[in-house]
Amino acid sequence: MSRQILVTAALPYANGHIHVGHLVEYIQTDIWVRFQKMRGHRCLFVCADDTHGTAIMIRARREGRSEEAVIADMREAHLRDFAGFQIEFDNYGSTNSPENRELCHQIWSAIRRRGLVRQKDVQQLFDPVVGTFLADRFVRGTCPRCGAADQPGDNCSSCSATYTPADLRDARSVLSNAIPEIRTAEHLFIELEQLHEFLQQWSQEGDHLQPEVARYLKGNFLGDPLRDWDVSRPAPYFGFEIPDHPGNYWYVWFDAPIGYMASTKEWCQRTGDDFNSWWSSESSAEIHHFIGKDITYFHTLFWPGMLKTADCNLPSRVHVHGFLTVGGEKMSKSRGTFLMASTWLRHLPPGAMRYYYASKLGPGLDDLDLNLEEFVARVNTDLVNKVVNLASRSAGFLAGQTLSDTYPDDGGLFGDGAARGELIAGFYEDCNYNAAIREIMALADRANKYVDERQPWVIRKDPTRSGELRDVCSVTLNLFRQIVVYLKPVLPELAQQTADLLNQPIEHWSDSQTPLTGTMVSPFQHLMKRLEMKQVEAMLEDSKQETAAEQTAAGSTPAPAGPTLHPADTWQDSGDALKNEPLAAECTIDDFTKVDLRVARVLEANHVEGANKLLQLTLSLGGGETRNVFAGIKAAYKPEDLVGRLVICVANLKPRQMKFGLSQGMICASGAGGAEVFLLSPDQGAVPGHRVH
């Protein structure tokens, strides 16, 4: 029986480009959607850019353009990257759309009518440099539960604890590195505890969640009263203003999931479909969300609660996946393994990544590791040596001819492969892609054994055996096509190439059940090339250079790259800098202590009219104490990139009257001069006024 299925992937934030970690989710989801469509189900895949929040507002301000212009550019980049990896959405919307605004109003009204909203003053972190309240994602610090460092402001990636940004220890603003101030603001909350009974039942009964996710919710949240959910933010904030609370805006996690509905509505308006047939509580449509484990809380408690309150269709299943590591470690910019999607596409085929991810993805929350040497070996072994090899060893012998008019005896190979179709389909349905790949590769092994035994290249040498050659190649090409049918959700490009080769489309899962006979075979074209490690190495080097360029533009020094060496000589630093500027004569400790080095924050940075090398900086030493400093760093730094940054300054230098004004100190930097200037910065925890000893 045909099913009606709505599928979503988490909305990518419109303040950054797509990287290979993001692609785990989008490839996983695209494979599942393609499989469902091949099975004959009505399956709709929607997504959108997540466009609201402080980061977009700050970026637009810094770039001197509107938020709408920023998100429009990022939308084009996202769609380009997704298309490059053959990820096909039926609709790709935006949370800043009129449809989303309208639906936010409707759902908010339902929540208000239910009496779930309460108003209270809260203490919230405020960035005094940027001049805005800080959303959770823009605060990082030490987890108050386990002590893990560099954690975001809402939940700990190490111990999964949830908290407010104000709970963090040693909190810092991501936007300016400033120490946030605690200020009081009026917020609106949804009393989620009123929905406790429903959420307990929905999450713990049925098949809505993976077992480990259900246990996580039960053990960490549902055993206690549910915390009120803060859903508003005071101005300034880029988002939708709350109609019954002027001057305040819905927090991004309120309007972002509603973006799933808005994207569906856009598609319905374009195609003439009925929106209620997907999202009404009376709908029989299945809703499947694919998300990363870091946003489990929002999609399994807040979101179902909102939908239930607004009398909307509830998720049939929330599919949660793990994170991506590269070489067993977090992605690293210094090693070049923080790989952007666009960088990958310049060096390696997208299908190779799709296949590798599929071969590693199971139905649970385990993290997936991208081992680049294993990646090359697996793609070459499985796809080139096993699958494509079947076509390359047989298609050329029948180019311009037809397959056998009746399917030859193959010893039961095709029939056995057809019988395994439902088993493979079950693995795809359960998101157990690695099990599906194992079954498909087992079929490829058996098919290659058949070719090795029949040796069509030997048969071809005997003109009297032309009929036998045709039969052997017809069997081989049908076994190849059957394998490609099963691989089509993963490798749509290979499926299209196979359709062109055998002049028969591959559209349905049932195409794996009946062999082709009598169809024309086109001239063979190479389907997939072997990968080389030099391609991977070139990609990593390209990634390092991109990172270095970004860091230079931001006024920071790229981290050292290269292999780890003996601890005594880890970095292999050159002696050129010391040679070019030898050590000064010895000084005493008394000489040194005369220089008062202090941590300072750059409050303002401006170009100096008529000066080729200078920037004018206003430095804060804390408590209202400031210094006006002229620094020869114009070739290395943009003024806008310095505001909010902590530097080291000589605070007791005798003021000097210059042509452009009075200079009251110096900032400390290293480098040869010109563009090779690198400001010194204190470590995390330092504050303006701290003395450097």
QUIDAJO-V843593 format. One record per backbone hydrogen bond with DSSP energy under -1.0 kcal/mol. NH is the residue of the N-H (numbers start at 1). CO is the residue of the C=O. E is the energy in kcal/mol with one decimal. If there is no record, write none. Layout:
# QUIDAJO-V843593
((NH | CO | E) (NH | CO | E))
This chain:
# QUIDAJO-V843593
((5 | 42 | -3.2) (6 | 286 | -3.5) (7 | 44 | -3.4) (8 | 288 | -2.4) (10 | 290 | -1.2) (14 | 50 | -2.6) (16 | 13 | -1.1) (20 | 339 | -2.6) (23 | 19 | -1.5) (25 | 22 | -1.0) (26 | 22 | -1.4) (27 | 23 | -2.6) (28 | 24 | -2.0) (29 | 25 | -2.7) (30 | 26 | -2.4) (31 | 27 | -2.4) (32 | 28 | -1.7) (33 | 29 | -2.5) (34 | 30 | -2.7) (35 | 31 | -2.2) (36 | 32 | -2.2) (37 | 33 | -2.3) (38 | 34 | -2.2) (39 | 35 | -1.7) (40 | 37 | -1.3) (41 | 36 | -2.1) (42 | 3 | -2.4) (43 | 41 | -1.1) (44 | 5 | -3.0) (46 | 7 | -2.5) (47 | 91 | -1.9) (49 | 93 | -1.8) (50 | 12 | -2.6) (53 | 238 | -2.7) (57 | 53 | -1.4) (58 | 54 | -2.8) (59 | 55 | -2.6) (60 | 56 | -2.6) (61 | 57 | -2.1) (62 | 58 | -2.5) (63 | 59 | -2.3) (65 | 60 | -2.1) (70 | 66 | -1.8) (71 | 67 | -2.5) (72 | 68 | -1.7) (73 | 69 | -1.9) (74 | 70 | -1.9) (75 | 71 | -2.0) (76 | 72 | -1.6) (77 | 73 | -1.8) (78 | 74 | -2.8) (79 | 75 | -2.7) (80 | 76 | -2.0) (81 | 77 | -2.3) (82 | 78 | -2.8) (83 | 79 | -2.4) (84 | 80 | -1.8) (85 | 81 | -1.2) (86 | 83 | -1.8) (87 | 82 | -2.5) (90 | 45 | -2.9) (91 | 45 | -1.4) (93 | 47 | -2.7) (95 | 49 | -2.2) (97 | 94 | -1.3) (101 | 97 | -2.0) (102 | 98 | -2.5) (103 | 99 | -2.1) (104 | 100 | -2.5) (105 | 101 | -2.0) (106 | 102 | -1.9) (107 | 103 | -2.7) (108 | 104 | -2.5) (109 | 105 | -2.3) (110 | 106 | -1.8) (111 | 107 | -2.2) (112 | 108 | -2.6) (113 | 109 | -2.6) (114 | 110 | -1.7) (115 | 112 | -1.6) (116 | 111 | -1.9) (118 | 189 | -2.4) (120 | 187 | -2.2) (122 | 185 | -3.0) (124 | 183 | -3.5) (126 | 181 | -2.9) (127 | 132 | -2.9) (131 | 127 | -2.2) (132 | 127 | -1.0) (134 | 125 | -2.6) (138 | 135 | -1.8) (139 | 136 | -1.5) (140 | 172 | -2.1) (141 | 151 | -2.0) (142 | 169 | -3.3) (143 | 148 | -2.9) (147 | 143 | -1.3) (151 | 141 | -3.4) (153 | 136 | -1.9) (156 | 161 | -2.5) (160 | 156 | -1.6) (163 | 154 | -2.3) (167 | 164 | -1.8) (168 | 165 | -1.2) (169 | 142 | -2.3) (172 | 140 | -2.2) (173 | 178 | -2.6) (174 | 138 | -2.7) (177 | 173 | -2.2) (181 | 126 | -3.0) (183 | 124 | -2.8) (185 | 122 | -2.6) (187 | 120 | -2.4) (189 | 118 | -3.1) (190 | 229 | -2.5) (191 | 116 | -3.2) (192 | 190 | -1.7) (194 | 191 | -1.5) (195 | 192 | -2.0) (196 | 193 | -1.8) (199 | 195 | -2.7) (200 | 196 | -2.7) (201 | 197 | -2.1) (202 | 198 | -3.1) (203 | 199 | -2.3) (204 | 200 | -1.7) (205 | 201 | -1.8) (214 | 210 | -2.2) (215 | 211 | -2.3) (216 | 212 | -1.8) (217 | 213 | -2.3) (218 | 214 | -2.3) (219 | 215 | -2.7) (220 | 216 | -1.8) (221 | 217 | -2.2) (222 | 217 | -2.6) (224 | 221 | -1.5) (229 | 190 | -2.8) (231 | 188 | -2.4) (233 | 249 | -2.3) (235 | 247 | -1.7) (242 | 248 | -2.8) (245 | 242 | -1.9) (248 | 245 | -1.3) (249 | 233 | -3.0) (250 | 240 | -2.1) (251 | 231 | -2.2) (254 | 251 | -2.6) (255 | 251 | -1.3) (256 | 252 | -2.4) (259 | 256 | -1.3) (260 | 257 | -1.7) (262 | 258 | -2.3) (263 | 259 | -2.4) (264 | 260 | -1.7) (265 | 261 | -2.4) (266 | 262 | -2.4) (267 | 263 | -1.9) (268 | 264 | -2.5) (269 | 265 | -2.6) (270 | 266 | -1.8) (271 | 267 | -2.2) (272 | 268 | -2.1) (278 | 275 | -1.8) (279 | 275 | -1.9) (280 | 276 | -1.9) (281 | 311 | -1.2) (283 | 280 | -2.0) (286 | 4 | -3.1) (288 | 6 | -3.1) (289 | 317 | -2.2) (290 | 8 | -2.2) (291 | 319 | -2.6) (293 | 321 | -1.7) (295 | 292 | -1.7) (296 | 293 | -1.1) (299 | 295 | -1.5) (300 | 296 | -1.7) (301 | 297 | -1.2) (302 | 297 | -1.0) (303 | 298 | -2.6) (305 | 301 | -1.8) (306 | 302 | -2.4) (307 | 303 | -2.5) (308 | 304 | -2.6) (309 | 305 | -2.1) (310 | 306 | -1.9) (311 | 308 | -1.3) (312 | 307 | -2.8) (313 | 279 | -3.0) (316 | 287 | -2.3) (317 | 287 | -1.8) (318 | 208 | -2.8) (319 | 289 | -3.5) (321 | 291 | -2.1) (325 | 368 | -2.5) (326 | 329 | -3.1) (327 | 370 | -1.3) (329 | 326 | -1.1) (337 | 332 | -1.8) (338 | 332 | -1.4) (339 | 337 | -1.8) (341 | 18 | -2.9) (344 | 340 | -2.0) (345 | 341 | -2.1) (347 | 344 | -1.8) (348 | 344 | -3.2) (354 | 350 | -2.3) (355 | 351 | -2.5) (356 | 352 | -2.3) (357 | 353 | -2.9) (358 | 354 | -2.2) (359 | 355 | -2.4) (360 | 357 | -1.2) (361 | 357 | -1.7) (368 | 323 | -3.0) (370 | 325 | -3.3) (371 | 369 | -1.1) (375 | 371 | -2.9) (376 | 372 | -1.9) (377 | 373 | -2.2) (378 | 374 | -3.2) (379 | 375 | -2.3) (380 | 376 | -2.2) (381 | 377 | -2.7) (382 | 378 | -2.9) (383 | 379 | -1.2) (384 | 379 | -1.6) (385 | 380 | -2.8) (387 | 382 | -2.1) (388 | 383 | -3.3) (390 | 387 | -1.3) (392 | 388 | -2.5) (393 | 389 | -1.7) (394 | 391 | -1.3) (395 | 391 | -3.0) (398 | 395 | -1.5) (400 | 521 | -3.0) (401 | 398 | -2.7) (403 | 519 | -2.4) (416 | 412 | -2.3) (417 | 413 | -2.2) (418 | 414 | -2.5) (419 | 415 | -2.2) (420 | 416 | -1.2) (421 | 418 | -1.6) (424 | 420 | -2.4) (425 | 421 | -2.4) (426 | 422 | -2.3) (427 | 423 | -1.6) (428 | 424 | -2.2) (429 | 425 | -2.7) (430 | 426 | -1.8) (431 | 428 | -1.8) (432 | 427 | -2.6) (433 | 431 | -1.3) (434 | 361 | -2.5) (436 | 432 | -1.6) (437 | 433 | -2.7) (438 | 434 | -1.9) (439 | 435 | -1.9) (440 | 436 | -2.3) (441 | 437 | -2.8) (442 | 438 | -1.6) (443 | 439 | -1.5) (444 | 440 | -1.8) (445 | 441 | -2.3) (446 | 442 | -1.9) (447 | 443 | -2.3) (448 | 444 | -2.4) (449 | 445 | -1.9) (450 | 446 | -1.8) (451 | 447 | -1.9) (452 | 448 | -2.6) (453 | 449 | -2.0) (454 | 450 | -2.3) (455 | 451 | -2.7) (458 | 455 | -1.6) (459 | 455 | -1.9) (460 | 456 | -2.2) (461 | 458 | -1.3) (462 | 459 | -1.9) (465 | 462 | -2.1) (466 | 463 | -1.1) (469 | 465 | -2.4) (470 | 466 | -2.2) (471 | 467 | -2.0) (472 | 468 | -2.8) (473 | 469 | -2.5) (474 | 470 | -2.1) (475 | 471 | -2.5) (476 | 472 | -2.4) (477 | 473 | -2.7) (478 | 474 | -1.8) (479 | 475 | -2.5) (480 | 476 | -2.5) (481 | 477 | -2.5) (482 | 478 | -2.4) (483 | 479 | -2.0) (484 | 480 | -2.2) (485 | 481 | -2.4) (486 | 482 | -1.7) (487 | 483 | -1.4) (488 | 484 | -1.1) (490 | 487 | -1.3) (491 | 487 | -3.2) (495 | 491 | -1.8) (496 | 492 | -1.9) (497 | 493 | -2.3) (498 | 494 | -2.3) (499 | 495 | -2.1) (500 | 496 | -2.1) (501 | 497 | -2.1) (502 | 498 | -2.4) (504 | 499 | -1.3) (509 | 38 | -2.3) (511 | 508 | -1.7) (512 | 509 | -1.9) (513 | 510 | -2.0) (518 | 404 | -1.4) (521 | 401 | -3.1) (522 | 501 | -3.1) (535 | 532 | -1.3) (536 | 532 | -1.1) (537 | 533 | -2.9) (538 | 534 | -2.1) (539 | 535 | -1.9) (540 | 536 | -2.5) (541 | 537 | -2.2) (542 | 538 | -2.3) (543 | 539 | -2.4) (544 | 540 | -2.3) (545 | 541 | -2.3) (546 | 542 | -2.2) (547 | 543 | -2.3) (548 | 544 | -2.7) (549 | 545 | -2.4) (550 | 546 | -2.2) (551 | 547 | -2.7) (552 | 548 | -2.5) (553 | 549 | -2.2) (554 | 550 | -1.7) (555 | 552 | -1.1) (556 | 551 | -3.5) (569 | 566 | -2.5) (579 | 575 | -2.2) (580 | 576 | -2.5) (581 | 577 | -1.5) (592 | 588 | -2.0) (593 | 589 | -2.4) (595 | 592 | -1.8) (597 | 595 | -1.1) (598 | 649 | -2.7) (599 | 690 | -2.7) (600 | 647 | -2.6) (601 | 620 | -2.2) (602 | 645 | -2.5) (603 | 618 | -3.2) (604 | 618 | -1.2) (606 | 616 | -2.3) (611 | 608 | -2.3) (615 | 631 | -2.2) (616 | 606 | -2.9) (617 | 629 | -3.3) (618 | 604 | -2.1) (619 | 627 | -2.9) (620 | 601 | -2.8) (621 | 625 | -3.4) (625 | 622 | -1.7) (627 | 619 | -2.0) (629 | 617 | -2.7) (631 | 615 | -2.5) (633 | 631 | -1.8) (634 | 613 | -2.4) (636 | 633 | -1.3) (637 | 633 | -1.9) (641 | 638 | -1.2) (642 | 639 | -1.5) (644 | 602 | -3.2) (645 | 642 | -2.3) (647 | 600 | -3.0) (649 | 598 | -2.8) (650 | 666 | -2.9) (651 | 596 | -2.6) (656 | 663 | -2.6) (658 | 661 | -2.6) (663 | 656 | -2.9) (664 | 628 | -4.1) (668 | 648 | -3.0) (670 | 678 | -2.2) (673 | 676 | -2.0) (676 | 673 | -1.9) (677 | 675 | -1.2) (678 | 670 | -2.7) (680 | 668 | -2.2) (686 | 683 | -1.7) (689 | 599 | -3.0) (690 | 687 | -2.2) (692 | 597 | -2.9))
